[in-house]
Amino acid sequence: MRRVAAPVQFLIGMVVKAVLNLLGVRGGRAVVPPARAGRGTAAAAGGGDGQAGPSVRRRPLLGLMFGSLAVGMLLMLLFEHWTTRVIGVVALFAFIVSGVFLIADPAFLAAEDDEV
């Protein structure tokens, strides 16, 4: 297997970091906007009742999930060239990974336990 050059790895890392920052993830924790930092941090993070807040913002990740599903399905079903197949598989993989991150959010799982 061929190794990727260091500058390419750096650029890929920067792109992944930018995407995760847009989704609100930094080190597995939610990003607290500067306007909320300080007094309202505890209330913003967990609602003040001791529960953990969500680790990602759900709406952008949900949009990414359904968008990657649509792109992946269209590319896989409508085109037969190998490049569109590769892009379609990557989009479907992104759909699966984003769905797992939506489901495996600790705040979502804790809310499910409270209903039982």
C-alpha positions as CSV (number, residue, x, y, z in Angstrom):
1,M,0.0,0.0,0.0
2,R,1.3,3.4,-0.9
3,R,1.9,5.9,1.8
4,V,0.3,9.4,1.5
5,A,2.7,12.3,1.5
6,A,3.0,14.4,4.7
7,P,1.6,17.6,3.1
8,V,-1.5,15.7,1.9
9,Q,-2.0,14.2,5.3
10,F,-1.7,17.7,6.8
11,L,-4.3,19.1,4.4
12,I,-6.7,16.2,5.1
13,G,-6.3,16.8,8.8
14,M,-7.1,20.5,8.4
15,V,-10.2,19.7,6.3
16,V,-11.4,17.1,8.9
17,K,-10.8,19.6,11.7
18,A,-12.7,22.3,9.9
19,V,-15.7,20.0,9.3
20,L,-15.7,18.9,12.9
21,N,-15.6,22.5,14.1
22,L,-18.5,23.3,11.9
23,L,-20.4,20.4,13.4
24,G,-19.6,21.7,16.9
25,V,-17.3,18.9,18.0
26,R,-13.9,19.7,19.7
27,G,-12.3,16.8,21.6
28,G,-15.6,14.9,21.9
29,R,-17.3,17.8,23.7
30,A,-19.7,20.4,22.5
31,V,-18.3,23.8,21.7
32,V,-19.5,26.5,24.1
33,P,-20.0,29.8,22.2
34,P,-18.0,32.7,23.7
35,A,-21.3,34.6,24.5
36,R,-22.4,31.7,26.7
37,A,-19.1,31.1,28.4
38,G,-19.0,31.9,32.1
39,R,-22.1,32.0,34.2
40,G,-24.4,30.1,31.9
41,T,-22.0,27.3,31.1
42,A,-23.6,24.7,33.5
43,A,-27.1,25.5,32.4
44,A,-26.2,25.5,28.7
45,A,-24.3,22.2,28.9
46,G,-26.8,20.1,30.8
47,G,-29.9,22.1,31.5
48,G,-28.9,22.5,35.1
49,D,-30.2,19.2,36.3
50,G,-26.9,17.3,36.3
51,Q,-27.3,15.6,32.9
52,A,-24.7,15.8,30.2
53,G,-25.5,18.0,27.3
54,P,-25.2,16.8,23.7
55,S,-21.7,16.4,22.4
56,V,-22.6,17.5,18.9
57,R,-25.2,19.8,17.4
58,R,-27.9,17.5,16.0
59,R,-29.3,19.5,13.1
60,P,-26.1,19.9,11.0
61,L,-25.2,16.3,11.6
62,L,-28.7,15.2,10.6
63,G,-28.4,17.3,7.4
64,L,-25.1,15.7,6.6
65,M,-26.5,12.3,7.2
66,F,-29.5,12.7,4.8
67,G,-27.4,14.7,2.3
68,S,-24.8,12.0,2.1
69,L,-27.5,9.3,1.7
70,A,-29.1,11.2,-1.2
71,V,-25.7,11.8,-2.9
72,G,-24.6,8.3,-2.4
73,M,-27.8,6.7,-3.6
74,L,-28.0,8.9,-6.7
75,L,-24.3,8.3,-7.6
76,M,-24.6,4.6,-7.0
77,L,-27.8,4.1,-8.9
78,L,-27.6,6.5,-11.8
79,F,-24.0,6.3,-12.9
80,E,-21.7,3.4,-13.7
81,H,-18.2,4.9,-13.9
82,W,-15.8,3.7,-11.3
83,T,-15.1,7.2,-9.9
84,T,-18.8,7.8,-9.3
85,R,-19.0,4.5,-7.6
86,V,-16.1,5.3,-5.3
87,I,-17.6,8.7,-4.4
88,G,-21.0,7.0,-3.8
89,V,-19.4,4.4,-1.5
90,V,-17.7,7.2,0.4
91,A,-21.0,9.1,0.7
92,L,-22.8,6.1,2.0
93,F,-20.0,5.4,4.5
94,A,-20.4,9.1,5.7
95,F,-24.1,8.4,6.0
96,I,-23.5,5.4,8.2
97,V,-20.8,7.1,10.4
98,S,-22.9,10.3,10.9
99,G,-25.9,8.1,11.8
100,V,-23.8,6.3,14.4
101,F,-22.7,9.6,15.9
102,L,-26.3,10.8,16.1
103,I,-27.4,7.6,17.8
104,A,-24.4,7.1,20.1
105,D,-24.6,10.6,21.6
106,P,-24.6,10.3,25.4
107,A,-27.3,12.8,25.9
108,F,-29.6,11.0,23.4
109,L,-28.9,7.6,25.2
110,A,-29.5,9.2,28.6
111,A,-32.8,10.6,27.6
112,E,-33.8,7.2,26.4
113,D,-33.0,5.6,29.7
114,D,-35.1,8.2,31.6
115,E,-38.3,7.2,29.7
116,V,-38.2,3.6,30.8
